[in-house]
Amino acid sequence: FAIQNIKDEPFTYIVSTIGRMPRMWISIAVSDDTTRSYGYKVRGGTRNVFNMVKYFMIVNLIFGVYGIWVLRHNWRKIIFLAIPIIYFSLTHMIILAEARFTLPGRPFLTIFALIGLIDIVGRICRRFDINFDLLDVKNIKNV
């Protein structure tokens, strides 16, 4: 039945698979209108922790994608760091996108997020003539 749906409407399947990317890398376990998550009662403080983790995941994903974009010209050097991200994204988004499945790939995404953050801070420092050579991503690119 599922395979027939994919054959009948492949474009819809591809769009919905790509649309699952945020759910894949961002945990959406607790929303503002729920009182339970994974079978546990969620109280006010716990809800705040869940939200902080969710926002960290959003920032990590944004900076991680930007970090990959910054290093895109040196893809042969970064491919081994990107393979776990690509693998978990492709294999799990096709069937069931859950943030818990990406746990082994998160350290690799965090490396790219830090590279993206360093690039942005370096651009800000150069714009305001702040000399801080550690924040030059060109050093990372040429490694």
Secondary structure, DSSP 8 states (H G I E B T S, - for coil): -HHHHHHH-HHHHHHHHHHTHHHHHS-----TT-SEETTEE--HHHHHHHHHHHHHHHHHHHHHHHHHHHTGGGHHHHHHHHHHHHHHHHHHHTT---GGGGGGGHHHHHHHHHHHHHHHHHHHHHHTT---GGG-HHHHHT-
